[in-house]
Amino acid sequence: MGIPRRRFLQLAAGAAALPAVSRSASAQAYPSQPIRIIVGFAAGSGSDIFARLMAQWLSERLGQSVLIENRPGAGGNIGTEAVVKAPPDGYTLLQWVPANAVNNSLYEKLSFNFLRDIAPVAGTARAPYVVVVNLELPVKTIPELIAHAKANPGKLNFASAGVGTGIHMAGELFKLTTGVNMVHVPYRGAAGAMTDLIGGQVQLMFDTTAASIPHIKGGKVRALAVTTATRSALLPDLPTVADTVPGYEASGPFGLGAPKDTPPAILEKLNKEINAVLADPKAKARLADLGSEPLTGTPAEIGRMLAAESDKWAKVIKAANIKVE
């Protein structure tokens, strides 16, 4: 016996609504198991510090464990690719970093496109970089650094956490805007780079404030300036690079992303919880201790910011003719 047409249409409409209902129910139940945040850099790096803070805060709000998994290498691409290939269920997130806005222009044969394949979840922090030098280098200001570099072309080495990382790009922008000739020395992480800076194997570094502050306060390196357009509240006595080099600005946005096709309801839930964390005075104070400020916004707003960052650094890569060896 056939199904009456009206009944058939009712059943069809109900079937069409099932995926939406299922997604909504899934988002309401989320999270029902531990969440992983994959960090594409070594433990102790600035990105790792921000990820671990957010993992702790997010775990408290969600009532579920949030675990950190470090997968360093290839300028963060190994960790990013792992998230791109993960199920789009909200249980594997990426700690995106400044390098993610650079790598599409830097690497010719990536198996993914960051802006296309990672869905923005939320921002977490925007971190200034700080120019730090080995104590034996005879400079105490940015003008002195520029003069010393020009008097010794090619003899100054500046370290980074790897080709294309935010602290590498900050150094390349400095070279372009000042006309100095310095040699880039990439490391597999910022921690190793800082160790060699302290030891004198390299002379200079544009490091994240979060990672370098203990060494600055401990008297192991000398800070010359911050790279943001305005001074840092944490290092108020330091001038900005722009005080000497007008127009210079470099800072590191950090945040979380998820595999594309992750249900919008899950993205929105995570975004809401992360922004609530960042509005908490305790979180603001902790980020301020690291010389950073909260980076908030909707997933769409964060996506537009990342696209703008990508455009900015693509121009630097082209102008400096930066290649991955």
C-alpha positions as CSV (number, residue, x, y, z in Angstrom):
1,M,0.0,0.0,0.0
2,G,1.4,3.4,-1.0
3,I,2.1,6.2,1.5
4,P,-0.3,9.2,1.2
5,R,1.4,12.2,-0.5
6,R,0.9,14.4,2.6
7,R,2.4,11.8,4.9
8,F,5.3,11.3,2.5
9,L,6.1,15.0,2.4
10,Q,6.0,15.1,6.2
11,L,8.4,12.2,6.5
12,A,10.7,13.7,3.9
13,A,10.8,17.0,5.7
14,G,11.6,15.3,9.0
15,A,14.4,13.3,7.4
16,A,15.9,16.5,6.0
17,A,15.9,18.1,9.4
18,L,17.6,15.2,11.1
19,P,21.2,16.3,10.3
20,A,20.6,19.8,11.7
21,V,18.9,18.3,14.8
22,S,21.8,15.8,15.2
23,R,24.4,18.6,14.9
24,S,22.6,20.7,17.4
25,A,22.3,17.8,19.9
26,S,26.0,16.9,19.3
27,A,27.0,20.5,20.1
28,Q,24.9,20.6,23.2
29,A,26.6,17.3,24.4
30,Y,30.0,18.6,23.5
31,P,32.5,18.0,24.9
32,S,31.9,14.4,26.2
33,Q,35.6,13.4,26.0
34,P,39.0,15.0,26.4
35,I,40.0,17.6,23.8
36,R,43.5,17.8,22.3
37,I,45.3,21.0,21.4
38,I,48.1,20.3,19.0
39,V,51.1,22.7,19.2
40,G,53.4,22.7,16.3
41,F,56.4,23.8,18.3
42,A,58.4,22.5,21.2
43,A,57.5,22.7,24.9
44,G,58.6,26.0,26.5
45,S,58.0,28.1,23.3
46,G,55.8,31.1,23.4
47,S,53.1,29.2,21.5
48,D,53.3,26.3,24.0
49,I,53.0,28.7,27.0
50,F,49.8,30.3,25.6
51,A,48.3,26.9,24.6
52,R,48.9,25.4,28.1
53,L,47.3,28.5,29.8
54,M,44.2,28.2,27.5
55,A,44.0,24.4,28.1
56,Q,43.8,25.0,31.8
57,W,41.2,27.7,31.6
58,L,39.1,25.9,29.0
59,S,39.2,22.7,31.0
60,E,37.8,24.5,34.0
61,R,34.9,26.0,32.0
62,L,34.0,22.9,30.0
63,G,34.4,20.4,32.8
64,Q,36.5,18.2,30.5
65,S,40.3,17.5,30.2
66,V,42.1,19.6,27.6
67,L,45.4,18.1,26.7
68,I,48.5,19.5,25.0
69,E,50.3,17.5,22.3
70,N,53.6,19.0,21.0
71,R,54.4,18.1,17.4
72,P,57.3,20.4,16.5
73,G,58.9,20.7,13.0
74,A,58.7,22.3,9.6
75,G,57.8,25.7,10.9
76,G,54.6,24.3,12.6
77,N,53.4,22.5,9.4
78,I,53.6,19.0,11.0
79,G,51.2,20.0,13.8
80,T,48.9,21.9,11.4
81,E,48.7,19.0,9.0
82,A,47.8,16.6,11.8
83,V,44.8,18.8,12.7
84,V,43.8,19.2,9.0
85,K,43.6,15.4,8.8
86,A,41.8,15.0,12.1
87,P,38.1,14.2,12.3
88,P,36.1,17.5,12.3
89,D,34.4,16.8,15.6
90,G,35.9,19.5,17.9
91,Y,38.1,17.1,19.8
92,T,41.3,18.0,18.0
93,L,42.2,21.7,17.9
94,L,45.2,23.6,16.5
95,Q,47.1,26.2,18.5
96,W,47.7,28.5,15.5
97,V,50.6,30.9,15.7
98,P,52.0,33.7,13.6
99,A,53.8,31.1,11.3
100,N,50.5,29.8,10.1
101,A,49.8,33.1,8.4
102,V,53.2,32.9,6.7
103,N,53.6,29.3,5.5
104,N,51.3,29.3,2.6
105,S,53.6,31.9,1.0
106,L,56.8,30.3,2.2
107,Y,56.3,26.6,1.3
108,E,55.6,25.6,-2.3
109,K,54.3,22.1,-1.8
110,L,52.1,22.0,1.3
111,S,49.4,19.4,1.3
112,F,47.0,21.9,2.9
113,N,46.0,25.5,2.8
114,F,45.8,27.0,6.3
115,L,43.2,29.6,5.5
116,R,41.0,27.1,3.6
117,D,41.5,23.9,5.7
118,I,41.5,25.3,9.3
119,A,38.3,26.8,10.6
120,P,39.0,29.7,13.0
121,V,37.7,29.0,16.5
122,A,38.9,32.0,18.5
123,G,41.9,34.2,19.3
124,T,43.6,33.9,22.6
125,A,46.4,36.5,22.8
126,R,48.4,39.0,20.8
127,A,52.0,39.0,21.9
128,P,54.6,41.7,21.2
129,Y,58.1,40.6,20.4
130,V,61.1,42.0,22.1
131,V,64.5,42.6,20.7
132,V,67.0,40.9,22.9
133,V,70.8,40.7,22.5
134,N,73.6,38.8,24.1
135,L,75.2,40.7,27.0
136,E,78.6,40.8,25.2
137,L,77.2,42.7,22.2
138,P,78.2,46.3,22.6
139,V,74.8,47.9,22.0
140,K,72.1,49.1,24.3
141,T,69.6,50.8,21.9
142,I,68.1,50.2,18.5
143,P,70.1,53.1,16.9
144,E,73.3,51.5,18.3
145,L,72.2,48.1,17.0
146,I,71.6,49.5,13.5
147,A,74.9,51.3,13.5
148,H,76.8,48.2,14.7
149,A,75.1,46.0,12.1
150,K,76.0,48.5,9.3
151,A,79.6,48.7,10.5
152,N,79.8,44.9,10.6
153,P,77.7,43.7,7.6
154,G,76.9,40.0,7.7
155,K,78.6,39.5,11.0
156,L,75.6,39.6,13.3
157,N,73.5,36.4,13.6
158,F,69.9,36.6,14.7
159,A,68.2,33.4,15.9
160,S,64.6,32.2,15.5
161,A,62.4,29.2,16.2
162,G,62.6,28.3,12.5
163,V,62.1,29.6,9.0
164,G,58.8,31.5,8.7
165,T,58.1,31.7,12.4
166,G,56.8,35.0,13.8
167,I,60.1,35.9,15.4
168,H,61.9,35.1,12.1
169,M,59.6,37.4,10.2
170,A,60.0,40.2,12.7
171,G,63.7,40.0,12.1
172,E,63.3,40.0,8.3
173,L,61.0,43.0,8.5
174,F,63.7,44.8,10.6
175,K,66.3,44.0,8.0
176,L,64.1,45.3,5.2
177,T,63.1,48.5,7.0
178,T,66.6,49.4,8.2
179,G,68.8,48.1,5.4
180,V,71.1,46.1,7.7
181,N,72.7,42.8,6.7
182,M,72.2,40.1,9.4
183,V,72.4,36.3,9.1
184,H,69.4,34.3,10.1
185,V,70.0,31.2,12.2
186,P,66.9,29.0,12.4
187,Y,66.4,26.6,15.3
188,R,63.9,23.8,15.9
189,G,62.3,25.9,18.7
190,A,62.6,29.2,20.5
191,A,64.0,27.5,23.7
192,G,67.1,26.3,21.9
193,A,67.6,29.6,20.2
194,M,67.4,31.4,23.5
195,T,70.0,29.0,25.1
196,D,72.4,29.8,22.3
197,L,71.7,33.5,22.6
198,I,72.6,33.5,26.3
199,G,75.7,31.4,25.5
200,G,76.8,33.8,22.7
201,Q,76.6,31.5,19.8
202,V,74.2,34.0,18.3
203,Q,74.0,37.7,19.1
204,L,70.4,38.8,18.6
205,M,66.8,37.5,18.7
206,F,63.3,38.9,18.2
207,D,61.6,36.7,20.8
208,T,58.1,36.5,22.2
209,T,57.8,38.5,25.4
210,A,56.3,35.5,27.2
211,A,59.4,33.4,26.6
212,S,62.0,36.0,27.1
213,I,60.8,37.9,30.1
214,P,62.3,35.5,32.7
215,H,65.7,35.8,30.9
216,I,65.4,39.6,30.8
217,K,64.5,39.9,34.4
218,G,67.2,37.3,35.3
219,G,69.9,39.5,33.6
220,K,70.8,36.8,31.1
221,V,70.0,38.9,28.0
222,R,69.6,42.6,27.3
223,A,66.3,43.9,26.0
224,L,66.5,46.8,23.5
225,A,62.9,47.5,22.4
226,V,59.5,46.0,21.8
227,T,58.2,45.5,18.3
228,T,54.6,46.7,18.7
229,A,53.4,50.2,17.7
230,T,53.0,51.2,21.4
231,R,55.1,50.4,24.5
232,S,54.5,47.3,26.6
233,A,52.9,47.7,30.0
234,L,55.1,44.9,31.3
235,L,58.3,46.6,30.0
236,P,57.4,50.2,30.2
237,D,60.9,51.5,30.1
238,L,61.6,49.9,26.7
239,P,61.0,52.1,23.6
240,T,59.4,50.6,20.5
241,V,61.4,49.8,17.4
242,A,59.1,52.3,15.6
243,D,60.6,55.1,17.7
244,T,63.7,54.6,15.6
245,V,62.2,52.9,12.5
246,P,58.9,54.7,11.7
247,G,56.2,52.3,10.5
248,Y,57.8,49.1,11.9
249,E,55.3,46.8,13.6
250,A,55.4,43.1,14.3
251,S,53.4,41.1,16.8
252,G,52.2,37.6,17.2
253,P,48.5,36.6,17.2
254,F,47.7,33.3,18.8
255,G,44.5,31.3,18.9
256,L,42.7,28.1,18.2
257,G,41.5,26.5,15.1
258,A,39.7,23.3,14.1
259,P,39.5,21.1,11.0
260,K,37.3,22.5,8.3
261,D,33.7,21.1,8.3
262,T,33.7,21.1,12.1
263,P,30.0,21.9,13.0
264,P,29.4,25.6,13.3
265,A,27.6,25.0,16.6
266,I,30.7,23.5,18.1
267,L,32.9,26.4,16.8
268,E,30.5,28.9,18.3
269,K,30.4,27.1,21.6
270,L,34.2,27.1,21.9
271,N,34.4,30.7,20.7
272,K,31.9,31.8,23.4
273,E,33.8,29.9,26.2
274,I,37.2,31.2,25.1
275,N,36.0,34.8,24.9
276,A,34.4,34.3,28.4
277,V,37.8,33.1,29.6
278,L,39.6,36.1,28.1
279,A,37.1,38.5,29.8
280,D,38.0,37.2,33.2
281,P,40.2,39.6,35.1
282,K,42.5,36.8,36.3
283,A,43.1,35.7,32.7
284,K,43.8,39.3,31.6
285,A,46.2,39.7,34.5
286,R,48.0,36.5,33.6
287,L,48.4,37.5,29.9
288,A,49.6,40.9,31.1
289,D,52.2,39.2,33.1
290,L,53.4,37.7,29.8
291,G,53.4,41.1,28.1
292,S,50.4,40.2,26.0
293,E,46.7,41.2,25.7
294,P,43.6,39.1,25.0
295,L,42.7,38.6,21.3
296,T,39.0,38.3,21.0
297,G,36.5,38.2,18.2
298,T,34.0,35.9,16.4
299,P,35.3,33.1,14.2
300,A,34.6,35.3,11.1
301,E,36.5,38.2,12.6
302,I,39.4,36.1,13.5
303,G,39.4,34.6,10.0
304,R,39.6,38.1,8.4
305,M,42.5,39.0,10.8
306,L,44.4,35.9,9.7
307,A,43.9,36.7,6.1
308,A,45.2,40.2,6.6
309,E,48.3,38.8,8.4
310,S,48.9,36.4,5.6
311,D,48.9,39.2,3.0
312,K,51.3,41.4,5.1
313,W,53.9,38.7,5.5
314,A,53.6,37.4,2.0
315,K,54.9,40.8,0.9
316,V,57.9,40.5,3.3
317,I,58.7,37.0,2.0
318,K,58.7,38.2,-1.6
319,A,60.7,41.4,-0.9
320,A,63.3,39.5,1.2
321,N,63.3,36.5,-1.2
322,I,63.0,34.1,1.7
323,K,63.2,30.4,0.7
324,V,62.9,27.2,2.7
325,E,66.1,25.2,2.3
